[in-house]
Amino acid sequence: MSDEEIVTIDRIDSILGGIPVFEVCNAFGDESMPVILGENTLDDVRAFATSIEAKAAFVQYDYIDPEDLILDAEDLDMEAMFGENADAARTMIDEHNAYIESVDWSRPYAMAVFVLYQGQAFGMQVFDDEVDYDALTTPEEFLMDLLDVLAE
């Protein structure tokens, strides 16, 4: 895989050398991405775009809404769910929520740069190495994991 980082659209524009770059959203969901070129680098995208005489390139930045990750323990009957482990569960939920609130979510966690060729997206995709992807679970998934951990 590549050592590329998430960069600004201006940096992408300068690397692609004259191919107009447009920011898009919702081109790819969580489970899809462009066909990865070569070593998954901007240089690979530039080489491919040049070879097919692409008229435009596209970049999608993906962001996380921290509100989608927060678990509101006040809405739960903690004693019914966790029994004698209710206090431990509250502590773990508070720690999880504190972590989510401590992260700077204004930065994108992923970037895809691509060109279209015969109806297919070809390009690269990188993820921010500093993001704790294990913490990016829905409140429901976090709660199910917590039930499993505290049941042991």
N, C-alpha and C positions, 0 to 999 in steps of 0.2 A: 504494500500500500504506500501511499505517498506521505511525505513530511509536510505537505501543504498546510497552511493555516487559513482561517477565515479572514478574508481581506475585504477592503472596501471596493465598491464598484469602480471607483477611479483607478485603483491599482489593477483591477481586472482589465479595465479598458486599456491601460498602458501596456500590459503584457500581451493582450490580444492584438495590439498594433493596428488600429484603424478600423477594426470591425466594430460597428456600433453595439453597445451592450445595453440591454434593457432589463430592469428589475421586474420580475413577475412574482405572483403569489399563487399558491395552491396548484402549481403545475404537478407537484409530486406530493403524495401522502406519506405517512410514516413507513409504509411497506414498499413503496416504489421509489425508483431513482432512475437517472439516465443510464444507458449502457456506458460502463466505465471504459475510458480510453487509456491505453498504455499503462503508465505508472500512476495514473490518477492525479495528474498535475495540470496546471494552467498551460504549460508548454505543450503538453499533449493535445489539449483542446485547441490551442492556436494552430498547431501543425495540421490537425484534422480539418479545422475550419478553413484554413488556407487551401488545403488540397481539394475541398469540395466547393470552394469559392462561396462560402457562406456569406450571406448579406447581413446577418445579425446574430448576436449571441445573447443568451439570457442568463440571469442569475436569480436564484431564489434563496432568500435568507429565511431560516425557520427560527421562530421564537417560542418561548414557553410562557404561558400565562400562569403565574404562581398560584392564583386563586383556584386553578384546576387541580392543584396538588395538596392543598390544605385540607386536613381532616378536622371537622368540628365535633369534638368529643362531647360537647354539651347536648348534642342531638341524639346521643346514644345512651342506652341503659347499660352502663359499664359493668355494674354488678351482675346483671343477668347474662351478659356476654362473657365476662372474664372471671366471675366469681371472686375468689380470694386474690386473684391477680389483677383486680381492677385498678389498684393504685399503680402497679408497675406498668399497666397498659396506658394509663393517663400520662405517666412520666415519659414513656416512649413516644406517645403521640405528641406531647409538648416538645420533645427534642426534635422530632421529625419536622414539626411546623416551624420551630425556631430555625432549623437549618434552611428550610425553604425560604423563609423570610430574610435570611442573611445573604442570600445569593443575589448578585446583580443580574437580573433577568432582562435587562435592557439590551444586552449583547445577544446576538444570534448564537444558537447552539449548533447549527448546521448551515452549510452553504452548498448549493449545487450550481455549477456553471455548465451550460450546455448549448449546443446548436442542434437544429433540426435537419435531418437528412432522410428523405423519402418517408416522412411522417413519423420517424423515430427520433427520440432524444439521445444524443451522444455527448458525453462530457465527463465531468468529475463530480465527486461529492466528498466533503470533509466535515468532520465533527470536532467540536471544541473539546480538547483533551482535558480541560479543567472542570468540566461538568461531571458530577457524580450521577451517572445514568441509572444507577441502582435506586436513587432517590426519586426518579421520575416515574412514579407509579400513581395511578389514580387513587383517590381516597379508598375506594372499594378494594383495590388490590392490596394497598397497604394494610387495611383492616384484616383481610384474609390472611396475609403473611403474619400479622401480629397474633391472630388467633392460633396459627400453627406454632409459632415460636413459644407462646406462653402455655400451650397445651403440653409441651414436652416435659 
